[in-house]
Amino acid sequence: MKAVDKTENEWPVPQIDPNLCDGCNLCVQVCPNHVLVLRYNLAVVAHPELCDYSGLCEQACPQKAIQRLFEILILNDEETE
Ligand code: SF4
């Protein structure tokens, strides 16, 4: 099985819509891994390599500005060994 290299953007991170974010800072406060920061009053994913995709930020956002996109992988038997 191929190892996940978080440094090459192969790891999913939450998507933040800058048109919906009002800079309330709740997602920044709730993230236990300190992945998010506010820049110019908008939340951004500053440390994607630390994200464990818990969804706490998505749940905390009152503006529904955060979405976690999922990637579905279909592996055959040879790829799972
Ligand atoms: S919780 Fe939502 S509205 Fe608040 S800073 Fe984060 S993304 Fe923006």
Backbone and ligand atoms as CSV (ligand in chain L), in Angstrom:
chain,resi,resn,atom,element,x,y,z
A,1,MET,N,N,0.841,-1.182,0.000
A,1,MET,CA,C,0.000,0.000,0.000
A,1,MET,C,C,0.885,1.244,0.000
A,2,LYS,N,N,0.496,2.227,-0.785
A,2,LYS,CA,C,1.271,3.453,-0.894
A,2,LYS,C,C,1.106,4.306,0.366
A,3,ALA,N,N,2.216,4.793,0.876
A,3,ALA,CA,C,2.160,5.655,2.050
A,3,ALA,C,C,1.598,7.019,1.660
A,4,VAL,N,N,0.904,7.642,2.584
A,4,VAL,CA,C,0.361,8.974,2.342
A,4,VAL,C,C,1.425,10.009,2.639
A,5,ASP,N,N,1.722,10.822,1.660
A,5,ASP,CA,C,2.705,11.887,1.844
A,5,ASP,C,C,1.960,13.198,2.038
A,6,LYS,N,N,1.870,13.635,3.291
A,6,LYS,CA,C,1.114,14.850,3.580
A,6,LYS,C,C,1.789,16.097,3.028
A,7,THR,N,N,3.057,16.003,2.689
A,7,THR,CA,C,3.754,17.182,2.202
A,7,THR,C,C,3.457,17.461,0.729
A,8,GLU,N,N,2.864,16.502,0.026
A,8,GLU,CA,C,2.582,16.705,-1.391
A,8,GLU,C,C,1.099,16.895,-1.663
A,9,ASN,N,N,0.381,17.390,-0.676
A,9,ASN,CA,C,-1.040,17.701,-0.847
A,9,ASN,C,C,-1.881,16.495,-1.219
A,10,GLU,N,N,-1.474,15.306,-0.812
A,10,GLU,CA,C,-2.275,14.121,-1.069
A,10,GLU,C,C,-3.222,13.841,0.090
A,11,TRP,N,N,-3.165,14.653,1.100
A,11,TRP,CA,C,-3.998,14.461,2.282
A,11,TRP,C,C,-5.140,15.464,2.221
A,12,PRO,N,N,-6.371,15.035,2.418
A,12,PRO,CA,C,-7.478,15.997,2.334
A,12,PRO,C,C,-7.467,16.958,3.514
A,13,VAL,N,N,-7.789,18.175,3.243
A,13,VAL,CA,C,-7.923,19.177,4.301
A,13,VAL,C,C,-9.259,19.881,4.111
A,14,PRO,N,N,-9.791,20.473,5.162
A,14,PRO,CA,C,-11.054,21.188,5.040
A,14,PRO,C,C,-10.957,22.331,4.024
A,15,GLN,N,N,-12.043,22.514,3.297
A,15,GLN,CA,C,-12.123,23.619,2.348
A,15,GLN,C,C,-12.893,24.758,3.011
A,16,ILE,N,N,-12.358,25.950,2.947
A,16,ILE,CA,C,-12.991,27.109,3.589
A,16,ILE,C,C,-13.401,28.099,2.514
A,17,ASP,N,N,-14.688,28.429,2.505
A,17,ASP,CA,C,-15.210,29.375,1.521
A,17,ASP,C,C,-15.002,30.804,2.048
A,18,PRO,N,N,-14.114,31.566,1.431
A,18,PRO,CA,C,-13.839,32.926,1.930
A,18,PRO,C,C,-15.035,33.865,1.769
A,19,ASN,N,N,-15.971,33.490,0.937
A,19,ASN,CA,C,-17.164,34.324,0.774
A,19,ASN,C,C,-18.162,34.141,1.914
A,20,LEU,N,N,-18.040,33.025,2.632
A,20,LEU,CA,C,-18.948,32.762,3.753
A,20,LEU,C,C,-18.299,33.065,5.107
A,21,CYS,N,N,-16.985,32.929,5.192
A,21,CYS,CA,C,-16.289,33.138,6.467
A,21,CYS,C,C,-16.411,34.593,6.912
A,22,ASP,N,N,-16.781,34.757,8.206
A,22,ASP,CA,C,-16.853,36.120,8.754
A,22,ASP,C,C,-15.755,36.380,9.788
A,23,GLY,N,N,-14.806,35.432,9.875
A,23,GLY,CA,C,-13.663,35.651,10.766
A,23,GLY,C,C,-13.966,35.536,12.237
A,24,CYS,N,N,-14.956,34.734,12.593
A,24,CYS,CA,C,-15.343,34.636,14.009
A,24,CYS,C,C,-14.297,33.934,14.868
A,25,ASN,N,N,-13.426,33.150,14.257
A,25,ASN,CA,C,-12.307,32.491,14.948
A,25,ASN,C,C,-12.701,31.195,15.664
A,26,LEU,N,N,-13.952,30.778,15.583
A,26,LEU,CA,C,-14.371,29.569,16.307
A,26,LEU,C,C,-13.634,28.327,15.818
A,27,CYS,N,N,-13.443,28.208,14.515
A,27,CYS,CA,C,-12.755,27.027,13.978
A,27,CYS,C,C,-11.307,26.989,14.440
A,28,VAL,N,N,-10.688,28.142,14.506
A,28,VAL,CA,C,-9.296,28.215,14.968
A,28,VAL,C,C,-9.209,27.747,16.411
A,29,GLN,N,N,-10.163,28.165,17.228
A,29,GLN,CA,C,-10.145,27.820,18.650
A,29,GLN,C,C,-10.440,26.345,18.896
A,30,VAL,N,N,-11.293,25.751,18.056
A,30,VAL,CA,C,-11.731,24.380,18.322
A,30,VAL,C,C,-10.748,23.333,17.802
A,31,CYS,N,N,-9.899,23.690,16.876
A,31,CYS,CA,C,-8.992,22.694,16.290
A,31,CYS,C,C,-7.900,22.306,17.293
A,32,PRO,N,N,-7.858,21.027,17.690
A,32,PRO,CA,C,-6.853,20.610,18.672
A,32,PRO,C,C,-5.443,20.549,18.096
A,33,ASN,N,N,-5.339,20.553,16.776
A,33,ASN,CA,C,-4.011,20.421,16.143
A,33,ASN,C,C,-3.460,21.748,15.622
A,34,HIS,N,N,-4.194,22.823,15.853
A,34,HIS,CA,C,-3.738,24.156,15.446
A,34,HIS,C,C,-3.457,24.236,13.944
A,35,VAL,N,N,-4.371,23.675,13.180
A,35,VAL,CA,C,-4.228,23.654,11.716
A,35,VAL,C,C,-4.632,24.996,11.100
A,36,LEU,N,N,-5.620,25.634,11.700
A,36,LEU,CA,C,-6.200,26.849,11.114
A,36,LEU,C,C,-5.673,28.105,11.802
A,37,VAL,N,N,-5.596,29.177,11.028
A,37,VAL,CA,C,-5.282,30.494,11.578
A,37,VAL,C,C,-6.168,31.523,10.868
A,38,LEU,N,N,-6.289,32.673,11.479
A,38,LEU,CA,C,-6.984,33.784,10.814
A,38,LEU,C,C,-5.940,34.653,10.126
A,39,ARG,N,N,-6.192,34.935,8.845
A,39,ARG,CA,C,-5.344,35.877,8.106
A,39,ARG,C,C,-6.264,36.878,7.442
A,40,TYR,N,N,-6.011,38.138,7.702
A,40,TYR,CA,C,-6.860,39.202,7.146
A,40,TYR,C,C,-8.325,38.933,7.445
A,41,ASN,N,N,-8.583,38.419,8.654
A,41,ASN,CA,C,-9.933,38.163,9.146
A,41,ASN,C,C,-10.649,37.029,8.408
A,42,LEU,N,N,-9.888,36.129,7.818
A,42,LEU,CA,C,-10.458,34.927,7.192
A,42,LEU,C,C,-9.702,33.708,7.705
A,43,ALA,N,N,-10.431,32.621,7.928
A,43,ALA,CA,C,-9.789,31.377,8.352
A,43,ALA,C,C,-9.097,30.730,7.159
A,44,VAL,N,N,-7.885,30.258,7.396
A,44,VAL,CA,C,-7.129,29.554,6.360
A,44,VAL,C,C,-6.471,28.319,6.982
A,45,VAL,N,N,-6.244,27.320,6.135
A,45,VAL,CA,C,-5.545,26.109,6.569
A,45,VAL,C,C,-4.049,26.399,6.469
A,46,ALA,N,N,-3.456,26.704,7.604
A,46,ALA,CA,C,-2.050,27.099,7.615
A,46,ALA,C,C,-1.111,25.903,7.756
A,47,HIS,N,N,-1.602,24.834,8.365
A,47,HIS,CA,C,-0.748,23.670,8.614
A,47,HIS,C,C,-1.469,22.390,8.192
A,48,PRO,N,N,-1.624,22.174,6.887
A,48,PRO,CA,C,-2.378,21.005,6.413
A,48,PRO,C,C,-1.769,19.685,6.857
A,49,GLU,N,N,-0.467,19.671,7.075
A,49,GLU,CA,C,0.186,18.419,7.465
A,49,GLU,C,C,-0.218,17.965,8.865
A,50,LEU,N,N,-0.811,18.865,9.650
A,50,LEU,CA,C,-1.228,18.520,11.011
A,50,LEU,C,C,-2.691,18.110,11.096
A,51,CYS,N,N,-3.432,18.247,9.997
A,51,CYS,CA,C,-4.873,17.997,10.022
A,51,CYS,C,C,-5.158,16.503,10.119
A,52,ASP,N,N,-6.006,16.133,11.087
A,52,ASP,CA,C,-6.408,14.730,11.209
A,52,ASP,C,C,-7.842,14.520,10.704
A,53,TYR,N,N,-8.402,15.558,10.093
A,53,TYR,CA,C,-9.695,15.466,9.416
A,53,TYR,C,C,-10.831,15.115,10.389
A,54,SER,N,N,-10.732,15.626,11.596
A,54,SER,CA,C,-11.724,15.294,12.622
A,54,SER,C,C,-13.089,15.886,12.325
A,55,GLY,N,N,-13.119,17.032,11.654
A,55,GLY,CA,C,-14.391,17.683,11.347
A,55,GLY,C,C,-14.866,18.634,12.423
A,56,LEU,N,N,-14.075,18.833,13.461
A,56,LEU,CA,C,-14.487,19.741,14.537
A,56,LEU,C,C,-14.670,21.162,14.025
A,57,CYS,N,N,-13.822,21.579,13.115
A,57,CYS,CA,C,-13.935,22.934,12.557
A,57,CYS,C,C,-15.228,23.072,11.752
A,58,GLU,N,N,-15.537,22.048,10.998
A,58,GLU,CA,C,-16.764,22.070,10.182
A,58,GLU,C,C,-18.005,22.178,11.076
A,59,GLN,N,N,-17.987,21.439,12.177
A,59,GLN,CA,C,-19.118,21.468,13.100
A,59,GLN,C,C,-19.234,22.805,13.817
A,60,ALA,N,N,-18.101,23.441,14.081
A,60,ALA,CA,C,-18.099,24.684,14.859
A,60,ALA,C,C,-18.520,25.902,14.047
A,61,CYS,N,N,-18.386,25.833,12.746
A,61,CYS,CA,C,-18.584,27.036,11.925
A,61,CYS,C,C,-20.068,27.407,11.800
A,62,PRO,N,N,-20.447,28.560,12.340
A,62,PRO,CA,C,-21.855,28.980,12.268
A,62,PRO,C,C,-22.263,29.434,10.865
A,63,GLN,N,N,-21.283,29.750,10.041
A,63,GLN,CA,C,-21.571,30.226,8.676
A,63,GLN,C,C,-21.605,29.090,7.648
A,64,LYS,N,N,-21.306,27.883,8.100
A,64,LYS,CA,C,-21.190,26.719,7.188
A,64,LYS,C,C,-20.198,27.012,6.051
A,65,ALA,N,N,-19.103,27.637,6.461
A,65,ALA,CA,C,-18.073,28.002,5.481
A,65,ALA,C,C,-17.063,26.889,5.253
A,66,ILE,N,N,-17.103,25.852,6.115
A,66,ILE,CA,C,-16.088,24.792,6.052
A,66,ILE,C,C,-16.738,23.497,5.588
A,67,GLN,N,N,-16.091,22.872,4.630
A,67,GLN,CA,C,-16.545,21.563,4.149
A,67,GLN,C,C,-15.356,20.637,4.075
A,68,ARG,N,N,-15.605,19.404,4.420
A,68,ARG,CA,C,-14.584,18.373,4.208
A,68,ARG,C,C,-15.006,17.555,3.000
A,69,LEU,N,N,-14.165,17.552,2.011
A,69,LEU,CA,C,-14.434,16.783,0.808
A,69,LEU,C,C,-13.818,15.405,0.979
A,70,PHE,N,N,-14.517,14.417,0.493
A,70,PHE,CA,C,-14.031,13.058,0.653
A,70,PHE,C,C,-13.599,12.503,-0.690
A,71,GLU,N,N,-12.546,11.725,-0.638
A,71,GLU,CA,C,-12.071,11.039,-1.824
A,71,GLU,C,C,-12.359,9.553,-1.647
A,72,ILE,N,N,-13.033,8.955,-2.616
A,72,ILE,CA,C,-13.355,7.532,-2.545
A,72,ILE,C,C,-12.340,6.769,-3.370
A,73,LEU,N,N,-11.667,5.850,-2.729
A,73,LEU,CA,C,-10.662,5.038,-3.409
A,73,LEU,C,C,-11.188,3.622,-3.546
A,74,ILE,N,N,-11.080,3.069,-4.737
A,74,ILE,CA,C,-11.450,1.672,-4.960
A,74,ILE,C,C,-10.167,0.919,-5.285
A,75,LEU,N,N,-9.818,-0.005,-4.405
A,75,LEU,CA,C,-8.574,-0.751,-4.569
A,75,LEU,C,C,-8.898,-2.186,-4.980
A,76,ASN,N,N,-8.072,-2.741,-5.853
A,76,ASN,CA,C,-8.237,-4.158,-6.144
A,76,ASN,C,C,-7.387,-4.959,-5.156
A,77,ASP,N,N,-7.495,-6.274,-5.194
A,77,ASP,CA,C,-6.825,-7.118,-4.203
A,77,ASP,C,C,-5.315,-6.906,-4.192
A,78,GLU,N,N,-4.711,-6.724,-5.368
A,78,GLU,CA,C,-3.264,-6.559,-5.428
A,78,GLU,C,C,-2.803,-5.291,-4.721
A,79,GLU,N,N,-3.617,-4.238,-4.779
A,79,GLU,CA,C,-3.239,-2.971,-4.166
A,79,GLU,C,C,-3.413,-2.974,-2.646
A,80,THR,N,N,-4.207,-3.897,-2.108
A,80,THR,CA,C,-4.438,-3.920,-0.667
A,80,THR,C,C,-3.419,-4.779,0.058
A,81,GLU,N,N,-2.585,-5.519,-0.658
A,81,GLU,CA,C,-1.604,-6.396,0.012
A,81,GLU,C,C,-0.367,-5.628,0.414
L,1,SF4,S1,S,-15.799,29.224,12.169
L,1,SF4,FE1,FE,-16.445,29.645,10.017
L,1,SF4,S2,S,-16.943,31.841,9.985
L,1,SF4,FE2,FE,-15.751,31.465,11.849
L,1,SF4,S3,S,-13.593,31.911,11.247
L,1,SF4,FE3,FE,-13.936,29.692,10.961
L,1,SF4,S4,S,-14.555,29.480,8.795
L,1,SF4,FE4,FE,-14.799,31.645,9.340
